[in-house]
Amino acid sequence: MASTLLLALVFVIDLIAFGLAVAAEQRRSTATVGNNGKESYCVYDKDIATGLGVGSFLFLLLGQILIMVASRCLCCGKAMKPSGSRAWAVVLFITCWVFFLIAEVCLLAGSVRNAYHTKYRNLLDNPPSCATLRKGVFGAGAAFVFLTAVVSELY
């Protein structure tokens, strides 16, 4: 009963992480070039995607911690007998960690890059390069959050 409740809790946490990552992708910062006569500068819209990306990062981390505590991380519990179940557990354990790390890197890198805003640039007639996050970084993070959720539930 407790393991079923824990699986449901981890599923909800992963679902929240997925939703936040999708929302972050939809709310990425955009920029336009402004000019005050002498200098060109970048005008950025609200930076909500960074907060959503960090929130997704933290929820996914919480879900991974709960799964690893519940399963005793394959290394702290009673030894499993060699069998097909053990082999699948090891494969799912490794896959879960690989997907988790990729998702966390995408979410963290996306959040950091989305928060980076260029300042004034005094360029003669050339407009400044208004750096923004490439489309799909948070989307890739969301995809790997989903894959992590699926594999961690199977694990």
Buried (B, 14 or more C-beta within 10 A) or exposed (E): EEEEEBBEBBBEBBBBBBBBBBBBBEBBBEBEEBEEEEEBBBEBEEBBBBBBBBBBBBBBBBBBEBBBEBBEEBEEEEEEEEEEEEEEBEEBBEBBBBBBEBBBBBBBBBBEBBBEBBEEBEEEEEBBEBBBBEEBBBBBBBBBBBBBBBBBBEB
